[in-house]
Amino acid sequence: FPTRSSSDLEFEKIQCINENVGYIVGWSATILVTKDGGENWVLNESGLDESFIIRDLSFIDENTGWIAAGDTSSRIRRGKVLHTTDGGHTWIEQFDTSSNSINMYIGAIEFIDEIHGWMLMGYHFDNFSSTYVYRTQDGGQSWYEVGEIEGIVSNLSAVSISNLWAGGYSFAKSYNGGVNWEKDFNINGNVLDVLQIDEYYGWIV
């Protein structure tokens, strides 16, 4: 793998678009892309400083996607959303929490098409901190808060405008686009990832 200068590089998320194209994101602002089913990986340059950890990614096809990153070098919590329409060759910053006086980490991002998306943000000072749900209906140009989940939640999956799952220190489901959330108290432990296939079927780890 081509990597950054860090000797302790960690990957956060992977998304495979089809049998050939896939993306990996992680620490030191790392974005890797394969176009040949994983035989070779190429380092993408997003323009982010290496102090940023890219926590999550969401691609709706080979070329169109978003990444959510957080800056670990500052005591002020800071998150950014970047967008690409050319498979990661160029990235455009769409959202910066510090510019919007929010000063929260972005833990997850999820899009279902070119205009509808969600992200999870929080101050996350401790395990009891709330997670705030933000939504966009213009492809990430503007975001607004729609809901809140008790506790730290940093994984998100959506299959429609209404139906979302979220996982972290709890597992929660929304049936109205992220406004209200129902916790599933039968699931104990840290939910590391969630994946919905449709509104009835899916997996959690």
N, C-alpha and C positions, 0 to 999 in steps of 0.2 A: 504494500500500500504506500502511496505517496502521503506523507504526513507533515504536520507543522513541526516546529522546533521542539515542542514539548516532548519530554521522555516519558511522561505519564498520561499520554493521550487516551481518552475514554470516549466511546461512542454512546450516544443517547438513543437514537431512533433510526430505523431503517424502513423504507417504503419501496416496494417493487411495483412498478406501473404495469408491466407485462413480463413476458419471459426473457426479454432482453434488457430492458431499461430499469434501473433502480438507483436509489439515493440513500446515502448514510450521512447523518449529521452528528456532531459531538463537540467536545471541548476544543479550546483554542480556535474557535470559529471555523471548525472543519466541516467542509461539505465534499463528499466523494460521490462520483457518478459513474455508473457502468452502462455501457450500451451493447455489451456482448454477453449478457447473462452472468456477469460476475467474474469473467476471466481476467478482465483488466478494469482498474479503477483509476479515475482521473480526478485530481484536486480542483475543485471549483473555488474561485475567488469571489467572495461576497462584498469585500470592502470593509468588513468588520475587523476591529482590532482583536488580537489574540486573547485579550482578557474576556471576551464574550464566549459563553457556552451556548451553543445552539441546542435548545431543549427539544424542539419538535419541528415537524415539517408536514405539509399537506399538499400533495400534487393531485390535480384532477385529470391530467393527461401527461404525456411525455414532456411537454414544454411549459405548462402553466402550473405554478406552485408558489407556496408561501413558506417561510421559515420564521420561527419565534426564538429569539435569543435574549440572554441576560448577561449583564456586565458584572463580573465577580471582583473587579479591582476597586470598587468604590463602596463606602459604607451606605451610600444612598442606593436603594434598590432601583434598578433600571432595566427596562425591557424594550426590545425593538421587534418590529415585524417588517420583513423584506419580501419583495414579490418579484418573480421572474416570469417572462412569457416566451423565453427562448431556451429553455432547458438548462438554465443556470449559467449561461454565458454572461449575462448581465443581471444585476439585482438592483431594484429600486426600493429605497426606504419608504414605507408607507406610514409607520406609526412609531413614536418614541414616547415612552411613558413620562420621561423627565420633561419633555417639551409640553406635555399635557398636564403637568403638575400632579401626576398620579403616583409616581415613584413606587411602583410595584414590580415584582417579578412576573414574567409571562411563563407559565408552566406548560401550556398546551395550546395548539391551534388546529382547527378542523374546518375544511370547506367541503361542501357537497356539489358545488358548481361554480361558475365564474363570479357569481355575485353574493351568494349566501355563505357566511362563515361565522365561527365562534372562536373565542379564546378564553382561557382561564388565567386569572391574575390574582396575586395576593401579596401582602406584606411578609407573611410567613416568618414571623418572629419566633413562633413555637408551634407545636403540633395542634394547638387549639385555634390557631388563626383561621379566619374565614377565607374562602376562595370566592372571587367575584367573577361572574360570567358576563362577558362582553360579546356583542353581536354586530355584524356588518351586513348590510343589504346592498352594498355598492362595490363589492370586490375588494374591500379593505381600505377604501379611501376615507371612510369615517366609521368610528366604532362608538357604541353606546352601551352602558350597563343595563342588563335586563334581569339578572338574578344573583343569588348568593347561595353558596353551599357551605355548611358548617364544617370546619376542619380543612386541612391541606389536601387538595385534589389536583393532580397534575397529569391526568390522562383523559382523553376525550375521544368519543366516536359518535358520528351522526349518520343517519341513513335517510333523513328527510328534514324538512323545515321544522317539524314538530318533535321528532323522536331523537333523543340524545342519551348516551350513557357516559358517566364520569367515574374515574377510579383514582384512589390514592390511599389515605388513611381510612377511607370508607368507600362504599360503592353506592352510587345514586343514579336515578333515572329521571328524565324530564319528558313530559308528553306535550309541552306547549312551547317549544322553542327555547328552553333554558330559563324560563321565568320562574317556574316552581320545580322543586326537586324532591323526590321520594328516596329516602335511604333504605337500603336492604340490610336489615340487622341480622339476617341469617348468614351473611358473608363477613367473616372475621379476618383480620390481618391486613397487610399492606397490599393493595391492588396495584400491580406494576404495569399492567397494560390492559386495554379493553379493545374489542373489535366486534362491531355489529355487522351482521350479514343482511338482516332486515329488522323490522320492528319486533319480531318474536325470537329470532335466533342470533347467537353470537357467542363469543368466548371472553373470559377474563383470566388473567394470570395472577 
